[in-house]
Amino acid sequence: MTPEIAAEAAVWVARLHGPQRSRQMELECLAWQQRSAAHREAFERCTDTWQSVPGVTLASAFAASAERSRGGGRWRLGPVRWASAAALGVAVLAGGVGYQHWRDRGLYFTGVGEQQLVVLDDGSRMTLNTDTRVRVALGPQRREVALQNGEALFEVAKDARRPFVVRAGGSEVVALGTVFAVRFAGPQPGGQDTLAVTLIEGQVALQPVAGAGGLAPPAAVPMVAGDRVRLSAAAAGPDHRAKAERDRPNMDQVVAWKHSEAVFDDSSLADAVAEMNRYSRTPIVLLQPTGLAGLRVSGVYRTGDSAGFAHAVAVLHGLRVQEQAGRVELSKAQ
């Protein structure tokens, strides 16, 4: 079990014991635990600590989750092995926006359907979209953010002495002062890594990380405002580098998620469903994907509202909607 998983477990324990507990939160916590045995183990240990020690704080719960006694395999509060554990803290913002801020560890993350705005110590602003995880390290010579999964918008404070670098997969975006968005999806079941960088203001370069594998272009790709560069592991060449595909999308559509909106312009139903499913634990499922996936969708929809989207599409294309077993099903009308 890593310290990061222990920290996330402590967040879930604190949220479930807070005033905003809901059935949706419980389902999201269960989904988090199902990621691996280590996630389940960390949650159980933090829960045991919370229940067994009166007045326990979140910091001590985190410390306890990684401090094992020598007798009987029990987990207890013990000497804190990480100096930063004492400063561990959590705040959950109102309105469904999760704020899980581990400043001492530089770790920030959001759950499905959540967003988080972070103002870094250098004045840069980082907005995290749904199901996103980043690690920040602001050093004396460079400012670095590792985007492990998800999507984020960066508004970089100018600092000519320290470039601002965002790493994702085997690529990195290098900037001094600009505004850009990065979306990275690691390997999914039956899928491939994908990376998209969209430059809103200024100039950046997308380049491979020296000596690192993973998703990266064969050489540096300079970008100007309005550019989007996309990489896919499925399009990698013999050298295992991905071909950089450049286009100039509608910027309002790219950052619509900041307003809790998803904008589609003649998108396939399959792509639109995949996008809507990023924001909800209640997935939309196409029961006849061969016959439905190619239908076209346009319009503005509220993220997280799977049922509302499904009913709107059903009216548009004469489909049938059924909600059952924790999902929304779309099928051809009988």
C-alpha positions as CSV (number, residue, x, y, z in Angstrom):
1,M,0.0,0.0,0.0
2,T,1.4,3.4,-1.0
3,P,1.2,6.6,1.0
4,E,-1.0,8.0,-1.7
5,I,-3.6,5.3,-1.4
6,A,-3.5,5.7,2.4
7,A,-4.1,9.4,2.0
8,E,-7.0,8.8,-0.3
9,A,-8.5,6.3,2.2
10,A,-8.3,8.9,4.9
11,V,-10.2,11.3,2.7
12,W,-13.0,8.9,2.2
13,V,-13.3,8.1,5.9
14,A,-13.5,11.8,6.7
15,R,-16.1,12.5,4.0
16,L,-18.3,9.5,5.1
17,H,-18.3,10.8,8.6
18,G,-19.2,14.4,7.6
19,P,-22.5,16.1,7.2
20,Q,-22.5,15.8,3.3
21,R,-22.7,12.0,3.3
22,S,-25.1,10.7,0.6
23,R,-25.9,7.5,-1.2
24,Q,-24.0,8.7,-4.2
25,M,-20.9,9.3,-2.1
26,E,-21.2,5.8,-0.7
27,L,-21.3,4.3,-4.2
28,E,-18.3,6.3,-5.3
29,C,-16.4,5.2,-2.2
30,L,-17.2,1.5,-3.0
31,A,-16.0,2.1,-6.6
32,W,-12.8,3.5,-5.2
33,Q,-12.3,0.5,-3.0
34,Q,-12.8,-1.9,-5.9
35,R,-9.8,-0.5,-7.8
36,S,-7.5,-2.9,-6.0
37,A,-6.9,-5.0,-2.8
38,A,-4.6,-2.2,-1.5
39,H,-7.4,0.3,-1.8
40,R,-9.8,-1.9,0.2
41,E,-7.1,-2.6,2.8
42,A,-6.3,1.0,3.3
43,F,-9.9,2.0,3.8
44,E,-10.5,-0.8,6.4
45,R,-7.4,0.3,8.4
46,C,-8.4,4.0,8.4
47,T,-11.9,3.0,9.4
48,D,-10.6,0.9,12.2
49,T,-8.5,3.8,13.5
50,W,-11.4,6.3,13.3
51,Q,-13.7,4.0,15.2
52,S,-11.3,2.8,17.9
53,V,-9.5,6.0,18.9
54,P,-11.7,8.8,20.4
55,G,-11.0,12.2,18.9
56,V,-8.8,10.8,16.2
57,T,-7.8,13.3,13.6
58,L,-7.5,12.7,9.8
59,A,-3.8,13.2,10.1
60,S,-3.4,10.5,12.7
61,A,-5.7,8.2,10.7
62,F,-3.4,8.6,7.7
63,A,-0.3,7.9,9.9
64,A,-2.0,4.9,11.4
65,S,-3.0,3.4,8.1
66,A,0.7,3.0,7.3
67,E,2.0,2.1,10.7
68,R,1.7,-1.6,11.5
69,S,2.3,-3.1,15.0
70,R,4.4,-6.2,15.2
71,G,1.9,-8.2,17.1
72,G,-1.0,-10.1,15.5
73,G,-1.1,-8.1,12.3
74,R,-3.1,-5.3,14.0
75,W,-2.9,-1.7,12.9
76,R,-2.6,1.0,15.4
77,L,-1.6,4.6,15.9
78,G,2.2,4.7,16.1
79,P,5.2,7.0,15.5
80,V,4.6,9.1,12.4
81,R,7.0,8.1,9.7
82,W,6.1,11.0,7.4
83,A,6.7,14.5,8.8
84,S,4.1,15.8,6.5
85,A,1.3,13.6,8.0
86,A,0.8,16.1,10.8
87,A,-0.2,18.8,8.4
88,L,-2.6,16.6,6.4
89,G,-6.0,18.2,5.9
90,V,-9.2,17.9,4.0
91,A,-12.0,20.3,3.1
92,V,-15.0,19.4,1.0
93,L,-16.6,22.3,-0.8
94,A,-20.4,22.8,-1.0
95,G,-22.2,22.3,-4.3
96,G,-20.8,18.9,-5.1
97,V,-17.3,20.2,-5.8
98,G,-14.7,18.0,-4.1
99,Y,-11.6,19.7,-2.6
100,Q,-9.1,17.1,-1.5
101,H,-5.9,19.0,-1.0
102,W,-2.7,17.3,0.2
103,R,-0.4,20.3,0.0
104,D,2.5,18.8,1.8
105,R,2.6,15.9,-0.5
106,G,1.8,17.9,-3.7
107,L,-1.1,15.5,-4.5
108,Y,-4.5,16.8,-5.8
109,F,-7.3,14.6,-7.1
110,T,-11.0,14.7,-7.9
111,G,-13.7,12.0,-7.9
112,V,-16.1,11.2,-10.8
113,G,-18.3,14.3,-11.4
114,E,-16.1,16.6,-9.2
115,Q,-14.0,19.6,-10.1
116,Q,-11.3,21.4,-8.1
117,L,-9.6,24.8,-8.5
118,V,-6.1,25.0,-7.1
119,V,-4.0,28.2,-6.8
120,L,-0.4,27.1,-6.6
121,D,2.3,28.9,-4.5
122,D,3.7,30.5,-7.6
123,G,0.3,32.1,-8.5
124,S,-0.5,29.6,-11.3
125,R,-4.1,28.3,-11.4
126,M,-4.9,24.7,-12.0
127,T,-8.5,23.5,-12.6
128,L,-9.0,19.8,-12.4
129,N,-11.9,18.1,-14.2
130,T,-13.7,14.9,-13.3
131,D,-11.7,11.9,-12.1
132,T,-8.3,13.6,-12.3
133,R,-5.1,13.0,-10.4
134,V,-2.0,15.2,-10.4
135,R,1.2,15.6,-8.4
136,V,2.9,19.1,-8.2
137,A,6.5,19.9,-7.5
138,L,7.5,23.6,-7.5
139,G,11.3,23.6,-7.5
140,P,13.9,26.4,-7.7
141,Q,14.7,25.7,-11.4
142,R,11.4,24.3,-12.8
143,R,7.8,23.9,-11.9
144,E,6.5,20.4,-12.7
145,V,3.1,18.8,-12.7
146,A,2.6,15.1,-13.3
147,L,-0.9,14.4,-14.7
148,Q,-1.4,10.8,-13.9
149,N,-5.0,10.6,-15.3
150,G,-7.8,12.9,-16.3
151,E,-8.0,16.5,-17.5
152,A,-6.8,19.9,-16.3
153,L,-6.7,23.5,-17.4
154,F,-3.5,25.4,-16.5
155,E,-3.2,29.2,-16.3
156,V,0.5,29.6,-15.8
157,A,2.0,32.5,-13.9
158,K,5.0,34.0,-15.8
159,D,8.4,33.1,-14.4
160,A,11.2,33.3,-17.0
161,R,13.6,31.6,-14.6
162,R,11.4,28.5,-14.0
163,P,9.6,26.8,-16.9
164,F,6.3,25.2,-16.1
165,V,6.2,21.6,-17.2
166,V,3.2,19.2,-17.4
167,R,4.1,15.6,-17.8
168,A,1.6,12.9,-19.0
169,G,2.5,9.5,-20.2
170,G,5.9,9.8,-22.0
171,S,5.3,13.5,-23.0
172,E,5.7,16.9,-21.5
173,V,4.3,20.3,-22.2
174,V,6.8,23.1,-21.6
175,A,5.6,26.7,-20.9
176,L,6.7,29.9,-19.2
177,G,3.4,31.8,-18.9
178,T,0.4,30.7,-20.9
179,V,-3.1,29.0,-20.7
180,F,-3.5,25.4,-21.9
181,A,-5.5,22.2,-21.2
182,V,-4.2,18.7,-21.1
183,R,-6.3,15.5,-21.2
184,F,-4.7,12.1,-20.6
185,A,-6.3,8.7,-20.4
186,G,-4.1,5.9,-19.4
187,P,-4.7,2.3,-20.6
188,Q,-8.4,1.4,-20.3
189,P,-9.9,-2.1,-20.6
190,G,-9.7,-2.9,-24.3
191,G,-8.3,0.6,-25.1
192,Q,-5.1,2.6,-25.5
193,D,-3.4,5.6,-24.0
194,T,-4.6,8.9,-25.4
195,L,-3.3,12.4,-24.9
196,A,-4.6,15.8,-26.0
197,V,-3.0,19.2,-25.5
198,T,-5.0,22.3,-26.4
199,L,-3.3,25.7,-26.3
200,I,-5.6,28.6,-25.5
201,E,-3.1,31.5,-25.0
202,G,0.6,31.9,-25.6
203,Q,3.0,29.3,-26.9
204,V,4.1,25.9,-25.7
205,A,6.0,22.9,-27.0
206,L,4.8,19.3,-26.7
207,Q,7.8,17.0,-26.6
208,P,8.9,13.5,-25.6
209,V,10.4,13.0,-22.1
210,A,14.1,12.1,-22.5
211,G,14.7,8.5,-21.6
212,A,11.1,7.7,-20.8
213,G,8.7,5.3,-22.5
214,G,5.0,5.7,-23.0
215,L,2.9,8.0,-25.2
216,A,5.0,10.6,-26.9
217,P,5.6,12.3,-30.3
218,P,8.9,11.4,-32.2
219,A,10.1,15.0,-31.8
220,A,9.1,18.3,-30.2
221,V,5.8,19.8,-31.6
222,P,5.7,23.6,-31.3
223,M,2.1,24.9,-30.7
224,V,0.5,28.3,-31.2
225,A,-2.8,29.6,-29.7
226,G,-5.8,27.7,-31.0
227,D,-3.9,24.5,-31.7
228,R,-4.8,21.1,-30.3
229,V,-2.4,18.2,-30.7
230,R,-3.6,14.6,-30.1
231,L,-1.6,11.5,-29.6
232,S,-2.9,7.9,-29.4
233,A,-0.9,4.7,-28.6
234,A,-3.0,3.0,-31.3
235,A,-1.4,5.2,-33.9
236,A,2.2,4.6,-32.8
237,G,4.8,3.9,-35.4
238,P,7.6,1.3,-35.5
239,D,9.7,3.4,-33.1
240,H,6.7,3.3,-30.6
241,R,6.3,7.0,-31.0
242,A,2.8,8.3,-31.7
243,K,1.9,10.5,-34.7
244,A,0.9,14.0,-33.6
245,E,-2.5,15.0,-35.1
246,R,-3.1,18.7,-35.1
247,D,-6.4,20.6,-35.4
248,R,-8.0,23.8,-34.3
249,P,-11.2,23.0,-32.3
250,N,-13.9,25.3,-30.9
251,M,-12.3,26.5,-27.7
252,D,-15.7,27.0,-26.0
253,Q,-16.4,23.4,-26.6
254,V,-13.0,22.3,-25.3
255,V,-13.5,24.0,-21.9
256,A,-17.2,23.7,-21.6
257,W,-16.7,21.3,-18.7
258,K,-15.7,24.3,-16.5
259,H,-19.3,25.3,-16.7
260,S,-20.6,21.7,-16.1
261,E,-21.5,21.4,-19.7
262,A,-20.7,19.0,-22.6
263,V,-21.0,20.4,-26.1
264,F,-21.4,18.1,-29.1
265,D,-21.3,19.2,-32.7
266,D,-22.4,16.4,-35.0
267,S,-20.6,13.9,-32.7
268,S,-21.3,10.2,-33.0
269,L,-23.6,8.8,-30.3
270,A,-20.9,6.5,-29.2
271,D,-18.5,9.4,-28.6
272,A,-21.1,11.5,-26.9
273,V,-22.0,8.6,-24.5
274,A,-18.4,8.0,-23.7
275,E,-17.9,11.7,-22.8
276,M,-21.1,11.9,-20.7
277,N,-20.0,8.7,-18.8
278,R,-16.9,10.4,-17.6
279,Y,-19.0,12.5,-15.3
280,S,-21.3,10.0,-13.7
281,R,-21.3,6.7,-11.8
282,T,-24.5,5.9,-13.6
283,P,-23.3,4.9,-17.1
284,I,-25.3,5.1,-20.3
285,V,-25.3,1.8,-22.2
286,L,-26.2,1.3,-25.9
287,L,-28.0,-2.0,-26.0
288,Q,-27.5,-2.3,-29.8
289,P,-24.2,-0.6,-30.3
290,T,-23.9,-1.5,-34.0
291,G,-27.2,0.1,-34.8
292,L,-27.0,3.1,-32.5
293,A,-23.3,4.1,-32.2
294,G,-23.2,6.0,-35.5
295,L,-26.2,8.2,-34.8
296,R,-25.3,11.9,-34.7
297,V,-25.7,14.2,-31.7
298,S,-25.4,18.0,-31.4
299,G,-26.3,20.3,-28.5
300,V,-25.3,21.4,-25.0
301,Y,-25.9,19.0,-22.1
302,R,-25.3,19.1,-18.4
303,T,-22.5,16.9,-17.2
304,G,-23.5,14.3,-14.7
305,D,-27.1,14.2,-15.9
306,S,-27.0,10.8,-17.7
307,A,-30.8,10.4,-17.6
308,G,-31.4,13.8,-19.0
309,F,-29.0,13.3,-21.9
310,A,-30.4,9.8,-22.6
311,H,-34.0,11.1,-22.7
312,A,-33.1,14.0,-25.0
313,V,-31.3,11.7,-27.4
314,A,-34.2,9.2,-27.3
315,V,-36.6,12.0,-28.4
316,L,-34.2,13.1,-31.1
317,H,-33.8,9.6,-32.6
318,G,-36.9,7.8,-31.5
319,L,-35.1,5.5,-29.1
320,R,-36.2,3.8,-25.9
321,V,-34.8,4.7,-22.5
322,Q,-34.8,2.3,-19.5
323,E,-33.2,3.0,-16.1
324,Q,-32.3,-0.2,-14.2
325,A,-29.5,-1.9,-12.3
326,G,-27.6,1.4,-11.8
327,R,-27.4,2.3,-15.4
328,V,-29.3,4.1,-18.2
329,E,-30.0,1.9,-21.2
330,L,-30.7,3.2,-24.8
331,S,-32.2,0.9,-27.3
332,K,-34.2,1.0,-30.5
333,A,-37.9,1.5,-30.0
334,Q,-40.0,-1.6,-30.4
